[in-house]
Amino acid sequence: MNYTKRDNRRAAIVKMLADKYGVSTSYIYRVLKNGAASERILSDYMMALEGTNNLLEAVKKAVPFD
């Protein structure tokens, strides 16, 4: 069988957007998969993902993991 690993960061962003817009998480996943259903949700997802990526990079630079 082919298993995919859960992306916790993606799940957290999806949960945040579902709470923000008052929709289900499955609706947010459908929007992300199809792309055209709601441009506002898609753009908010991309901004949140970029923000978490920037935060993660800053933490990696600040904390030595060696």
LINBELHU-V11998 format. One record per run of one state. SS is the DSSP state (alpha for helix, beta for strand, coil for the rest). FROM is the first residue (numbers start at 1). TO is the last residue. If there is no record, write none. Layout:
SS FROM TO
SS FROM TO
//
This chain:
coil 1 7
alpha 8 21
coil 22 24
alpha 25 34
coil 35 38
alpha 39 62
coil 63 66
//
